């Protein structure tokens, strides 16, 4: 889950978070060009390297924009594994006793709940995981040993169940990288408000940090979610609009994805046809543009006389 723009403190900060990848890339190009200039003491190499880096950065930017316009899809095998884990997690609750389920309310949350509320027929193509919230007393069971054992006994052997106690998070992982999150929330009173509380940094932007009001959630509601030809019976919060507003702000029905998250998807979660194709294209553009600019400048040295002395590699007297 990503912190939504609605919860950032200023327009300037929102712009910086949205575009920091591109700002960093431009700064990196300039730094690398400066290093080449210092190391090589070559005017032609300096200008050709700077020009080729600019071409490479331009191609990379266009590639990321194309990936962004294509909805930043994760690799298809990860998407298949992620949906499979969601379906199995949903089935897991039905194998537990009624008493256990009553004592441990569970429901879809975060981006997965958005999919259901927006009536999508499948997961969002740019989302790397699925999310369930579960009321679970981690003070009585700090290692979540009971839950982890139940999940390991239930899930197939090709799925790994891992508990992260510092985040109160259980992850079910597939070797492809697809995974499902089960966040553990404790019932807690904070400032006179009964909350489901999780201390993870992901939820510190809430009005009451880490707190979802208990009245928004319990009792949960069961709905049918149509996923293609399949129908899943899933639990959602009792007051879904209030719950999602706390998570994402009042514009939660508007699809939103950031270029920062898209760039992360490209680097880590995208299929090889995206990543390797774009990287190869950028490297080829840099290689041939460097050869072109080097050859051009070797025959147009008079252009260098227009540069300041320090750029021409000559001492300033």
TANORWO-V208117 format. One record per helix or strand of 2 or more residues. SS is the DSSP state (A for helix, B for strand). FROM is the first residue (numbers start at 1). TO is the last residue. If there is no record, write none. Layout:
ss=SS from=FROM to=TO
ss=SS from=FROM to=TO
This chain:
ss=A from=5 to=7
ss=A from=11 to=40
ss=A from=43 to=69
ss=A from=76 to=94
ss=A from=98 to=103
ss=B from=106 to=108
ss=A from=110 to=117
ss=B from=129 to=135
ss=A from=145 to=154
ss=B from=159 to=164
ss=B from=169 to=174
ss=B from=179 to=190
ss=B from=193 to=197
ss=A from=201 to=203
ss=B from=211 to=213
ss=A from=214 to=217
ss=B from=221 to=227
ss=B from=230 to=236
ss=A from=240 to=248
ss=A from=259 to=269
ss=A from=272 to=298
ss=A from=301 to=306
